[in-house]
């Protein structure tokens, strides 16, 4: 059985978490229990406040790359001017970067990000030179932090999968379900949540396109 851990940190965006959490949880059910989901934090079990007033989620365990097959990292909620950058930056003062570095070092773990989650990895220096995407307003920051920025809905670089804006969590989730459990299960989940995937999943494969 595959196991997915969804990372919570102070100021996280609930949509970045709940959308792929429901998709992967539904995929696990459709796959006969082949995939389980869990909310975690770098600190362990605790109530974690999101970036939306009055909304929090409870982490039931500590992020543990030894137990996880998938680690999903959300972005932050708030205004783009100062709240989101500050909330993302504060994660660098926790154990999260160390735990994510461990996850990325393991060949049996896939790290997936939604929206600003990839910026946490980039700011921590964990994805230098690797293809990734993020919210359109953060693409230049992603590039400045050393990642190979790709303006796409979902970017699949093997053990690193990233999504763009907050609603891309649905598409990231469905892509992960298809990778882990197959296209028939992913199709069933898409029908169950009435969502048709958007965009083309970018991979570093095939011909290099000529300028259009």
KOLLO-92397 format. One record per atom (N, C-alpha, C, O, CB): residue in one letter; z, x, y. Coordinates in steps of 0.02 Angstrom, whole numbers, padded with zeros to 5 digits, always signed. Glycine has a CB too. Layout:
BEGIN
AZXY ...
This chain:
BEGIN
X+00000+00042-00060 X+00000+00000+00000 X+00000+00044+00062 X+00037+00093+00066 X+00061-00048+00000 X-00041+00026+00111 X-00043+00061+00175 X+00012+00033+00221 X+00031-00025+00217 X-00113+00052+00208 X+00035+00077+00266 X+00088+00057+00312 X+00070+00077+00383 X+00053+00135+00395 X+00156+00088+00291 X+00074+00030+00430 X+00058+00042+00500 X+00121+00037+00543 X+00158-00012+00538 X+00005-00008+00525 X+00133+00087+00584 X+00189+00087+00631 X+00162+00080+00702 X+00117+00117+00722 X+00233+00151+00624 X+00189+00032+00739 X+00169+00018+00808 X+00223+00044+00855 X+00280+00023+00851 X+00156-00058+00819 X+00204+00089+00898 X+00252+00124+00941 X+00269+00082+01003 X+00225+00057+01037 X+00223+00192+00962 X+00334+00076+01015 X+00358+00045+01076 X+00392+00098+01119 X+00427+00142+01094 X+00408-00013+01061 X+00382+00094+01185 X+00417+00137+01232 X+00431+00096+01295 X+00398+00045+01306 X+00374+00202+01250 X+00478+00117+01335 X+00497+00080+01395 X+00436+00072+01440 X+00406+00121+01462 X+00554+00115+01432 X+00419+00008+01455 X+00362-00006+01499 X+00297-00018+01463 X+00245-00024+01495 X+00354+00050+01546 X+00298-00021+01395 X+00236-00032+01358 X+00203-00099+01377 X+00236-00144+01404 X+00250-00031+01283 X+00139-00104+01363 X+00102-00167+01375 X+00106-00209+01312 X+00080-00189+01260 X+00027-00152+01395 X+00137-00268+01315 X+00143-00310+01254 X+00077-00328+01221 X+00073-00331+01160 X+00180-00373+01271 X+00025-00339+01261 X-00040-00358+01232 X-00069-00301+01190 X-00101-00313+01139 X-00089-00378+01287 X-00057-00239+01212 X-00082-00182+01174 X-00050-00178+01105 X-00080-00150+01059 X-00068-00117+01213 X+00010-00206+01099 X+00047-00203+01035 X+00033-00265+00993 X+00013-00260+00935 X+00122-00195+01048 X+00044-00323+01023 X+00042-00386+00985 X-00027-00400+00957 X-00033-00424+00900 X+00065-00444+01028 X-00080-00386+00995 X-00148-00402+00971 X-00164-00363+00907 X-00180-00395+00856 X-00200-00385+01025 X-00160-00296+00906 X-00175-00261+00843 X-00122-00272+00790 X-00138-00270+00730 X-00183-00187+00856 X-00060-00285+00810 X-00007-00299+00761 X-00024-00362+00721 X-00018-00362+00659 X+00062-00307+00796 X-00045-00414+00756 X-00063-00476+00721 X-00125-00466+00678 X-00129-00492+00622 X-00075-00533+00772 X-00174-00429+00704 X-00235-00417+00666 X-00220-00379+00602 X-00242-00399+00548 X-00286-00377+00708 X-00181-00325+00606 X-00167-00286+00546 X-00119-00323+00500 X-00125-00318+00438 X-00136-00218+00566 X-00073-00361+00528 X-00028-00401+00486 X-00067-00455+00449 X-00054-00467+00390 X+00026-00434+00529 X-00114-00487+00483 X-00156-00537+00450 X-00201-00504+00398 X-00213-00533+00344 X-00199-00575+00501 X-00225-00444+00413 X-00265-00407+00365 X-00225-00391+00302 X-00251-00395+00246 X-00291-00344+00395 X-00161-00373+00312 X-00119-00359+00254 X-00110-00420+00210 X-00111-00415+00149 X-00051-00334+00278 X-00101-00478+00242 X-00093-00540+00204 X-00158-00557+00168 X-00157-00577+00110 X-00072-00598+00251 X-00215-00550+00203 X-00279-00565+00173 X-00296-00516+00117 X-00334-00532+00071 X-00335-00565+00225 X-00268-00457+00121 X-00280-00406+00070 X-00229-00407+00015 X-00223-00358-00022 X-00282-00339+00102 X-00191-00461+00010 X-00142-00467-00044 X-00083-00420-00039 X-00056-00397-00089 X-00176-00455-00109 X-00064-00405+00024 X-00006-00360+00034 X-00025-00287+00034 X+00019-00244+00025 X+00044-00373-00019 X-00089-00271+00044 X-00111-00202+00042 X-00095-00163+00105 X-00104-00102+00107 X-00185-00200+00030 X-00070-00197+00157 X-00055-00164+00220 X+00007-00197+00250 X+00010-00258+00257 X-00115-00167+00269 X+00056-00157+00269 X+00117-00182+00301 X+00121-00156+00373 X+00091-00104+00389 X+00180-00162+00261 X+00157-00191+00416 X+00162-00173+00486 X+00235-00170+00507 X+00278-00204+00479 X+00123-00223+00531 X+00249-00128+00558 X+00318-00117+00579 X+00319-00094+00652 X+00276-00055+00673 X+00353-00064+00534 X+00368-00118+00690 X+00377-00096+00759 X+00428-00039+00760 X+00482-00045+00731 X+00400-00154+00805 X+00411+00016+00794 X+00454+00075+00794 X+00459+00103+00865 X+00421+00083+00910 X+00426+00129+00745 X+00505+00149+00875 X+00510+00186+00937 X+00527+00258+00921 X+00545+00274+00864 X+00562+00155+00985 X+00522+00302+00969 X+00539+00372+00958 X+00613+00382+00949 X+00636+00432+00921 X+00514+00415+01016 X+00653+00332+00973 X+00725+00338+00971 X+00756+00303+00910 X+00813+00316+00893 X+00755+00309+01033 X+00718+00260+00878 X+00744+00222+00822 X+00753+00149+00840 X+00726+00126+00890 X+00809+00252+00799 X+00792+00112+00799 X+00801+00040+00811 X+00832+00027+00880 X+00884+00055+00896 X+00845+00009+00757 X+00800-00015+00919 X+00826-00034+00985 X+00783-00088+01015 X+00726-00099+00993 X+00830+00027+01032 X+00809-00123+01064 X+00771-00171+01103 X+00733-00132+01156 X+00763-00094+01194 X+00817-00226+01136 X+00667-00140+01157 X+00626-00099+01202 X+00595-00144+01256 X+00556-00188+01241 X+00570-00062+01163 X+00613-00132+01320 X+00584-00173+01374 X+00511-00155+01386 X+00493-00096+01389 X+00625-00164+01438 X+00470-00205+01394 X+00400-00193+01410 X+00392-00184+01485 X+00441-00185+01522 X+00355-00251+01384 X+00330-00177+01506 X+00316-00172+01577 X+00310-00239+01612 X+00297-00242+01672 X+00254-00133+01588 X+00320-00294+01573 X+00319-00362+01602 X+00390-00387+01606 X+00428-00382+01558 X+00275-00409+01559 X+00408-00415+01662 X+00476-00439+01673 X+00496-00490+01621 X+00461-00539+01609 X+00482-00469+01743 X+00553-00478+01589 X+00581-00526+01541 X+00552-00522+01472 X+00570-00563+01429 X+00572-00593+01567 X+00507-00475+01459 X+00475-00471+01393 X+00496-00405+01359 X+00486-00351+01387 X+00397-00475+01398 X+00524-00410+01300 X+00542-00351+01262 X+00527-00363+01188 X+00520-00421+01167 X+00617-00332+01272 X+00523-00310+01150 X+00515-00315+01078 X+00566-00269+01045 X+00588-00220+01076 X+00443-00296+01056 X+00585-00284+00984 X+00635-00243+00950 X+00603-00195+00900 X+00568-00216+00854 X+00685-00289+00914 X+00614-00131+00911 X+00595-00081+00862 X+00645-00083+00805 X+00706-00084+00817 X+00591-00009+00894 X+00620-00084+00744 X+00665-00090+00686 X+00676-00023+00652 X+00716-00018+00605 X+00636-00140+00637 X+00640+00029+00674 X+00647+00095+00643 X+00622+00148+00691 X+00595+00133+00744 X+00609+00098+00575 X+00632+00211+00671 X+00607+00268+00710 X+00536+00284+00686 X+00521+00278+00626 X+00653+00330+00703 X+00493+00303+00732 X+00426+00325+00714 X+00432+00383+00663 X+00466+00433+00677 X+00386+00348+00777 X+00400+00375+00607 X+00407+00424+00553 X+00338+00437+00522 X+00316+00399+00479 X+00457+00400+00499 X+00304+00490+00544 X+00237+00505+00517 X+00235+00516+00442 X+00182+00510+00411 X+00208+00565+00552 X+00291+00531+00412 X+00293+00540+00339 X+00287+00473+00303 X+00267+00471+00245 X+00356+00575+00318 X+00306+00419+00336 X+00303+00352+00305 X+00241+00314+00325 X+00223+00265+00291 X+00364+00312+00323 X+00208+00334+00378 X+00153+00295+00406 X+00085+00320+00383 X+00073+00380+00376 X+00156+00296+00482 X+00041+00273+00371 X-00030+00289+00361 X-00069+00280+00426 X-00118+00313+00439 X-00061+00245+00305 X-00044+00233+00467 X-00074+00218+00532 X-00018+00218+00584 X+00035+00190+00573 X-00111+00150+00532 X-00031+00250+00641 X+00015+00248+00698 X-00024+00222+00757 X-00075+00251+00777 X+00046+00319+00713 X-00001+00166+00786 X-00037+00134+00842 X+00004+00142+00905 X+00062+00124+00908 X-00050+00058+00827 X-00028+00171+00957 X+00006+00187+01020 X-00023+00144+01076 X-00083+00149+01090 X-00001+00263+01037 X+00017+00103+01109 X-00008+00062+01164 X-00007+00099+01230 X+00018+00155+01235 X+00033-00002+01169 X-00034+00066+01281 X-00026+00091+01348 X+00032+00057+01383 X+00073+00025+01350 X-00091+00080+01388 X+00035+00064+01448 X+00090+00035+01488 X+00064-00025+01528 X+00005-00031+01541 X+00121+00088+01534 X+00111-00069+01547 X+00095-00126+01590 X+00123-00114+01659 X+00172-00077+01668 X+00123-00192+01560 X+00092-00145+01709 X+00115-00138+01778 X+00056-00128+01824 X-00001-00136+01803 X+00165-00079+01785 X+00070-00111+01887 X+00014-00100+01933 X-00015-00030+01922 X+00020+00016+01902 X+00037-00109+02006 X-00079-00025+01935 X-00116+00037+01921 X-00098+00094+01968 X-00109+00153+01953 X-00190+00024+01925 X-00070+00077+02026 X-00058+00127+02077 X-00002+00175+02059 X-00011+00236+02062 X-00041+00094+02142 X+00055+00147+02039 X+00112+00192+02025 X+00150+00174+01961 X+00174+00219+01927 X+00159+00191+02082 X+00155+00110+01944 X+00197+00091+01887 X+00169+00117+01821 X+00206+00148+01782 X+00204+00016+01883 X+00106+00105+01808 X+00077+00127+01744 X+00078+00203+01738 X+00099+00228+01686 X+00005+00101+01738 X+00055+00241+01789 X+00058+00314+01782 X+00129+00339+01770 X+00139+00385+01730 X+00030+00347+01844 X+00178+00310+01804 X+00248+00332+01796 X+00274+00316+01726 X+00309+00357+01696 X+00293+00300+01849 X+00258+00257+01701 X+00282+00237+01635 X+00250+00279+01579 X+00284+00296+01531 X+00269+00163+01622 X+00187+00295+01587 X+00154+00338+01538 X+00184+00409+01541 X+00195+00440+01489 X+00078+00340+01549 X+00195+00434+01601 X+00221+00502+01609 X+00292+00508+01580 X+00309+00561+01553 X+00222+00521+01683 X+00331+00455+01586 X+00400+00458+01561 X+00403+00466+01485 X+00453+00492+01459 X+00439+00396+01581 X+00351+00446+01450 X+00351+00455+01377 X+00351+00529+01359 X+00373+00547+01304 X+00290+00420+01345 X+00327+00571+01404 X+00324+00643+01390 X+00393+00674+01390 X+00402+00730+01366 X+00280+00678+01441 X+00442+00638+01417 X+00511+00663+01420 X+00551+00641+01359 X+00611+00656+01354 X+00545+00639+01483 X+00519+00606+01312 X+00552+00582+01252 X+00528+00622+01192 X+00491+00671+01199 X+00538+00506+01241 X+00549+00602+01132 X+00526+00635+01071 X+00457+00611+01049 X+00430+00635+00999 X+00575+00624+01015 X+00427+00564+01087 X+00364+00535+01065 X+00308+00587+01058 X+00275+00587+01006 X+00343+00483+01114 X+00297+00632+01107 X+00243+00681+01097 X+00252+00723+01034 X+00203+00737+00999 X+00239+00726+01158 X+00313+00744+01020 X+00325+00785+00960 X+00308+00746+00897 X+00278+00773+00850 X+00398+00808+00958 X+00327+00682+00895 X+00314+00641+00836 X+00239+00626+00829 X+00213+00625+00774 X+00354+00576+00840 X+00205+00616+00886 X+00133+00604+00883 X+00096+00667+00862 X+00046+00664+00827 X+00108+00579+00950 X+00121+00725+00884 X+00090+00788+00863 X+00097+00796+00787 X+00050+00819+00754 X+00123+00848+00899 X+00154+00777+00761 X+00164+00780+00688 X+00116+00733+00652 X+00087+00751+00601 X+00236+00763+00670 X+00108+00672+00680 X+00062+00624+00650 X-00009+00651+00649 X-00044+00645+00599 X+00065+00557+00688 X-00030+00680+00705 X-00099+00706+00709 X-00109+00767+00664 X-00165+00782+00645 X-00115+00724+00781 X-00055+00801+00648 X-00062+00860+00606 X-00068+00843+00532 X-00086+00885+00491 X-00003+00906+00616 X-00053+00781+00515 X-00055+00759+00445 X-00124+00731+00429 X-00149+00687+00464 X+00001+00706+00432 X-00154+00755+00376 X-00221+00733+00358 X-00223+00663+00330 X-00276+00632+00325 X-00251+00781+00307 X-00164+00636+00311 X-00161+00569+00282 X-00141+00515+00332 X-00128+00458+00313 X-00113+00568+00224 X-00138+00533+00397 X-00117+00485+00448 X-00173+00477+00499 X-00203+00526+00522 X-00052+00509+00483 X-00187+00414+00517 X-00233+00399+00572 X-00192+00376+00632 X-00151+00331+00626 X-00285+00345+00552 X-00204+00406+00690 X-00172+00385+00752 X-00223+00344+00791 X-00278+00367+00805 X-00147+00447+00794 X-00203+00283+00810 X-00247+00239+00849 X-00213+00224+00915 X-00152+00217+00918 X-00262+00174+00810 X-00252+00218+00968 X-00224+00202+01034 X-00260+00142+01063 X-00318+00128+01047 X-00230+00262+01081 X-00225+00106+01105 X-00253+00050+01142 X-00243+00063+01216 X-00188+00081+01237 X-00221-00018+01121 X-00294+00055+01255 X-00291+00062+01328 X-00261+00130+01346 X-00289+00182+01327 X-00248+00005+01358 X-00206+00132+01384 X-00178+00195+01407 X-00142+00235+01355 X-00117+00289+01370 X-00130+00181+01461 X-00140+00212+01293 X-00108+00251+01240 X-00140+00319+01231 X-00106+00368+01216 X-00110+00213+01175 X-00206+00322+01240 X-00240+00387+01232 X-00221+00435+01288 X-00224+00496+01279 X-00316+00376+01232 X-00201+00409+01345 X-00179+00452+01400 X-00114+00487+01383 X-00103+00544+01404 X-00171+00411+01465 X-00071+00454+01345 X-00009+00487+01323 X-00026+00548+01281 X+00002+00602+01292 X+00036+00438+01283 X-00073+00539+01234 X-00093+00595+01192 X-00126+00650+01234 X-00113+00710+01223 X-00141+00571+01138 X-00168+00630+01281 X-00204+00679+01321 X-00156+00717+01367 X-00161+00778+01373 X-00259+00645+01363 X-00110+00681+01400 X-00063+00714+01444 X-00017+00762+01407 X+00007+00811+01435 X-00022+00663+01482 X-00005+00747+01343 X+00037+00791+01302 X-00003+00849+01273 X+00025+00891+01238 X+00069+00751+01245 X-00068+00853+01288 X-00109+00907+01264 X-00126+00903+01190 X-00139+00955+01158 X-00076+00971+01277 X-00126+00842+01162 X-00135+00834+01090 X-00207+00820+01069 X-00222+00824+01009 X-00091+00779+01066 X-00251+00803+01116 X-00320+00786+01097 X-00371+00824+01139 X-00424+00796+01156 X-00331+00710+01104 X-00355+00885+01156 X-00403+00926+01195 X-00469+00932+01159 X-00472+00951+01100 X-00373+00996+01209 X-00523+00914+01194 X-00590+00920+01166 X-00609+00865+01118 X-00665+00865+01092 X-00596+00984+01132 X-00565+00818+01105 X-00580+00765+01056 X-00608+00703+01090 X-00583+00685+01144 X-00518+00748+01015 X-00658+00670+01061 X-00685+00609+01091 X-00632+00554+01091 X-00598+00542+01041 X-00747+00585+01053 X-00626+00520+01148 X-00578+00465+01155 X-00597+00422+01214 X-00635+00443+01258 X-00505+00492+01164 X-00571+00362+01215 X-00581+00317+01271 X-00515+00288+01294 X-00464+00298+01262 X-00630+00260+01253 X-00517+00253+01350 X-00457+00221+01377 X-00481+00167+01426 X-00540+00153+01431 X-00410+00274+01413 X-00433+00137+01462 X-00451+00088+01513 X-00502+00119+01562 X-00496+00177+01580 X-00388+00063+01552 X-00553+00080+01583 X-00604+00108+01627 X-00576+00144+01688 X-00605+00194+01711 X-00649+00054+01650 X-00520+00120+01715 X-00492+00153+01774 X-00456+00218+01758 X-00438+00256+01803 X-00443+00106+01808 X-00447+00232+01693 X-00414+00294+01674 X-00460+00345+01642 X-00437+00398+01620 X-00359+00279+01628 X-00525+00331+01639 X-00571+00376+01605 X-00573+00446+01638 X-00576+00496+01603 X-00641+00346+01605 X-00572+00448+01704 X-00574+00513+01738 X-00510+00552+01724 X-00512+00614+01718 X-00584+00504+01813 X-00454+00518+01720 X-00390+00551+01704 X-00393+00579+01634 X-00370+00635+01621 X-00331+00502+01712 X-00421+00540+01588 X-00428+00563+01518 X-00468+00628+01515 X-00449+00675+01480 X-00462+00508+01475 X-00523+00630+01553 X-00565+00690+01554 X-00527+00748+01587 X-00531+00804+01563 X-00630+00677+01592 X-00492+00735+01641 X-00454+00787+01676 X-00400+00817+01632 X-00381+00875+01640 X-00423+00758+01740 X-00375+00777+01584 X-00323+00801+01539 X-00351+00838+01478 X-00314+00859+01434 X-00280+00743+01515 X-00417+00846+01475 X-00446+00888+01424 X-00480+00852+01366 X-00510+00885+01323 X-00395+00930+01397 X-00475+00785+01364 X-00509+00749+01310 X-00584+00744+01325 X-00605+00749+01383 X-00478+00679+01301 X-00624+00733+01273 X-00695+00722+01282 X-00705+00647+01294 X-00713+00609+01246 X-00737+00747+01220 X-00704+00626+01356 X-00705+00556+01374 X-00770+00522+01353 X-00824+00548+01364 X-00696+00548+01449 X-00763+00463+01320 X-00820+00422+01300 X-00809+00352+01327 X-00757+00321+01315 X-00829+00421+01222 X-00856+00326+01365 X-00851+00259+01393 X-00877+00209+01342 X-00936+00189+01344 X-00891+00253+01460 X-00833+00189+01295 X-00852+00143+01242 X-00793+00097+01227 X-00736+00113+01244 X-00875+00180+01178 X-00807+00041+01196 X-00754-00007+01179 X-00705+00023+01128 X-00644+00018+01136 X-00784-00071+01151 X-00732+00053+01075 X-00692+00086+01024 X-00725+00152+01007 X-00786+00156+00998 X-00684+00042+00960 X-00685+00205+01002 X-00709+00271+00983 X-00673+00291+00918 X-00612+00292+00915 X-00697+00324+01040 X-00712+00308+00867 X-00686+00328+00802 X-00701+00402+00792 X-00758+00422+00782 X-00716+00286+00745 X-00648+00443+00794 X-00655+00515+00783 X-00615+00534+00721 X-00577+00583+00721 X-00632+00556+00845 X-00624+00496+00668 X-00590+00511+00605 X-00517+00490+00606 X-00502+00431+00601 X-00596+00584+00590 X-00472+00539+00612 X-00401+00522+00613 X-00376+00503+00682 X-00316+00496+00692 X-00361+00580+00586 X-00422+00496+00730 X-00405+00473+00798 X-00452+00416+00816 X-00513+00426+00822 X-00409+00531+00850 X-00425+00357+00827 X-00464+00298+00847 X-00435+00273+00912 X-00374+00264+00918 X-00463+00242+00792 X-00477+00262+00962 X-00452+00239+01027 X-00491+00179+01052 X-00551+00172+01037 X-00456+00296+01078 X-00457+00136+01090 X-00488+00077+01120 X-00482+00079+01195 X-00439+00114+01222 X-00456+00014+01093 X-00525+00042+01229 X-00527+00045+01302 X-00474+00001+01334 X-00415+00019+01332 X-00596+00023+01327 X-00492-00057+01362 X-00444-00099+01396 X-00396-00133+01348 X-00401-00126+01287 X-00479-00150+01438 X-00349-00171+01376 X-00296-00202+01336 X-00323-00247+01281 X-00298-00246+01225 X-00250-00242+01380 X-00375-00286+01296 X-00401-00332+01245 X-00438-00295+01189 X-00454-00325+01138 X-00447-00383+01276 X-00451-00231+01198 X-00484-00193+01145 X-00438-00185+01085 X-00460-00163+01032 X-00505-00124+01171 X-00374-00201+01093 X-00328-00199+01036 X-00351-00242+00978 X-00341-00225+00920 X-00259-00221+01058 X-00384-00298+00994 X-00412-00341+00941 X-00467-00304+00904 X-00470-00306+00842 X-00439-00406+00971 X-00510-00269+00941 X-00567-00234+00910 X-00543-00172+00873 X-00569-00156+00819 X-00618-00215+00963 X-00495-00136+00901 X-00466-00079+00866 X-00434-00103+00800 X-00443-00072+00748 X-00414-00043+00911 X-00396-00157+00805 X-00364-00184+00745 X-00413-00203+00691 X-00404-00185+00633 X-00322-00243+00762 X-00466-00238+00710 X-00516-00259+00661 X-00554-00199+00632 X-00571-00198+00573 X-00566-00307+00692 X-00566-00149+00674 X-00599-00088+00649 X-00554-00053+00598 X-00578-00029+00546 X-00616-00040+00707 X-00489-00049+00612 X-00443-00017+00565 X-00438-00057+00500 X-00434-00028+00446 X-00374-00009+00596 X-00437-00124+00506 X-00436-00165+00445 X-00498-00152+00403 X-00494-00147+00342 X-00431-00241+00463 X-00555-00148+00435 X-00617-00135+00398 X-00615-00066+00365 X-00636-00059+00307 X-00678-00140+00445 X-00590-00016+00401 X-00585+00051+00372 X-00538+00054+00312 X-00553+00085+00262 X-00562+00101+00425 X-00481+00020+00319 X-00429+00025+00268 X-00438-00024+00211 X-00423-00008+00153 X-00361+00015+00300 X-00462-00085+00227 X-00464-00138+00176 X-00533-00165+00162 X-00542-00205+00116 X-00420-00194+00198 X-00583-00144+00201 X-00651-00165+00187 X-00677-00219+00233 X-00638-00254+00265 X-00656-00187+00117 X-00744-00226+00237 X-00775-00273+00284 X-00762-00346+00268 X-00760-00387+00314 X-00849-00261+00285 X-00753-00364+00204 X-00741-00434+00188 X-00673-00457+00215 X-00666-00512+00241 X-00745-00446+00112 X-00623-00414+00208 X-00557-00431+00235 X-00560-00434+00311 X-00532-00479+00342 X-00503-00380+00211 X-00594-00385+00342 X-00601-00384+00415 X-00636-00447+00440 X-00617-00476+00491 X-00638-00322+00439 X-00688-00469+00404 X-00723-00530+00423 X-00678-00590+00418 X-00680-00634+00461 X-00785-00540+00379 X-00638-00594+00365 X-00591-00650+00357 X-00540-00651+00412 X-00523-00705+00437 X-00557-00646+00289 X-00515-00593+00432 X-00467-00590+00487 X-00499-00611+00552 X-00469-00649+00591 X-00437-00519+00494 X-00560-00588+00565 X-00595-00608+00626 X-00605-00682+00630 X-00598-00712+00683 X-00663-00573+00629 X-00620-00714+00573 X-00626-00787+00573 X-00559-00820+00584 X-00554-00871+00618 X-00657-00810+00506 X-00506-00792+00555 X-00440-00822+00561 X-00415-00822+00633 X-00382-00869+00655 X-00390-00786+00517 X-00431-00769+00671 X-00408-00765+00740 X-00463-00786+00789 X-00454-00783+00850 X-00385-00694+00756 X-00520-00809+00762 X-00577-00832+00803 X-00598-00780+00854 X-00605-00795+00914 X-00558-00898+00838 X-00606-00718+00830 X-00628-00664+00875 X-00687-00628+00844 X-00684-00605+00787 X-00570-00615+00889 X-00741-00623+00883 X-00799-00584+00862 X-00797-00517+00899 X-00794-00515+00960 X-00865-00622+00878 X-00797-00463+00861 X-00789-00397+00890 X-00840-00382+00945 X-00898-00401+00940 X-00793-00345+00837 X-00816-00348+00997 X-00858-00330+01054 X-00876-00257+01050 X-00837-00215+01027 X-00823-00346+01120 X-00936-00241+01074 X-00956-00172+01081 X-00974-00138+01015 X-00962-00165+00961 X-00903-00133+01114 X-01002-00079+01022 X-01020-00037+00965 X-00967+00017+00957 X-00946+00048+01006 X-01091-00005+00975 X-00944+00028+00896 X-00896+00081+00883 X-00933+00148+00889 X-00980+00161+00852 X-00863+00073+00812 X-00909+00190+00935 X-00941+00255+00946 X-00913+00306+00896 X-00853+00311+00888 X-00928+00280+01018 X-00958+00342+00863 X-00940+00397+00819 X-00985+00456+00835 X-01041+00449+00860 X-00947+00376+00745 X-00960+00515+00821 X-00999+00576+00832 X-01044+00587+00772 X-01036+00635+00734 X-00953+00639+00845 X-01093+00542+00763 X-01138+00545+00706 X-01208+00528+00729 X-01218+00498+00782 X-01115+00496+00650 X-01257+00547+00689 X-01327+00527+00701 X-01360+00568+00756 X-01333+00620+00777 X-01330+00454+00721 X-01418+00545+00778 X-01457+00581+00828 X-01421+00579+00895 X-01388+00531+00913 X-01527+00551+00834 X-01429+00634+00932 X-01405+00635+01001 X-01456+00597+01044 X-01514+00616+01045 X-01394+00709+01028 X-01435+00544+01079 X-01484+00504+01116 X-01514+00542+01175 X-01480+00581+01209 X-01452+00441+01140 X-01577+00530+01187 X-01610+00558+01246 X-01589+00517+01307 X-01566+00461+01301 X-01687+00558+01238 X-01599+00546+01366 X-01581+00510+01427 X-01625+00448+01435 X-01685+00451+01423 X-01590+00556+01489 X-01594+00393+01453 X-01631+00330+01462 X-01634+00311+01535 X-01663+00260+01553 X-01598+00273+01421 
